[in-house]
Amino acid sequence: MFKPKAIYYEKDIENYELGKQLLEKYNDVPKVIIENHNNIEEMRKKQNSEFADMKRNLIIGIRKTHKFVENHKTSDYLVPYTSSGCTAMCMYCYLVCNYNKCAYLRLFVNREQMLEKIIKTSEKSEKELTFEIGSNSDLILENTITGNLRWTIENFANTNKGILTFPTKFDMVDDILDLNHNGKITVRMSVNPEEIINKVEFGTSRLKGRIEAINKLKEAGYKIGILIAPVIMVENWKDLYLELIQRLSNELSDKVKKDVFFEIIFMTYSFVHTKINEEAFPNAINLYNKELMTGRGKGKYMYKNNLREDGENFFRQNMKKYFPNNEIMYIV
């Protein structure tokens, strides 16, 4: 259970029910009042080497931006929701590209306003829309602090239209298993080989726990997706990912394997990641490999096209062998 070292919060959160609850929950934690959760000067001035320590803080504010972004993968819209950032420290995290070393967990207490916009948008649409509510954070993790995911499902399940979806790297799903979700929630578990989880995805759940969580969620009636992401081309990557696929085939329940879908995403990396990781995690592996990577916009890298094509062929062949009846939504 995450216990913050300090809480930085906007004064106005005291006007919201959730804000009051969080301040009471952490009444023994040192607190600092801030003007804006987006710009905490004290944090921006910290060194890259302090990245892990910064992740021990909790930022609480009010979300001001509510713009939905069209998406054409597993949802219709990416939706700014109740949190941003994370307590985990995955060395490739795309949020670091956006927030640099300030990719710590931020909570937003105006949840009623955010959910109301989702419901109104879904009810105005002629077709059933899917809203991605976890693109900026991990809602299973956040739920252990706020209870927001449970609250969201309880307040969304009886609406006439719409589907909510989110990804996670955590196994703490028991709190939502007893809910009447009415088939309106799709949970997408992100997995990687155990060796990569241990060496790269610091502070996340083990692979065993993630697989067990998938089975429990399916037993509770949730629709399930699995992200194999990000695929990292370490020296023995094909052996590791084949072992992962085989393990999923062996350990997922028959109910899951009946209709689970997959998303496969190759790692992208950046100069920002490199600078933070080499100072914050000096003993960790180096994910940047100039022999395998090429530029992808300013300061960003991706695997070279021939390697990605080889990787896509590898996954399509092995997924067809071990999951012949399941859809791969995309490989990018």
Disulfide bonds with the S-S distance in Angstrom:
none
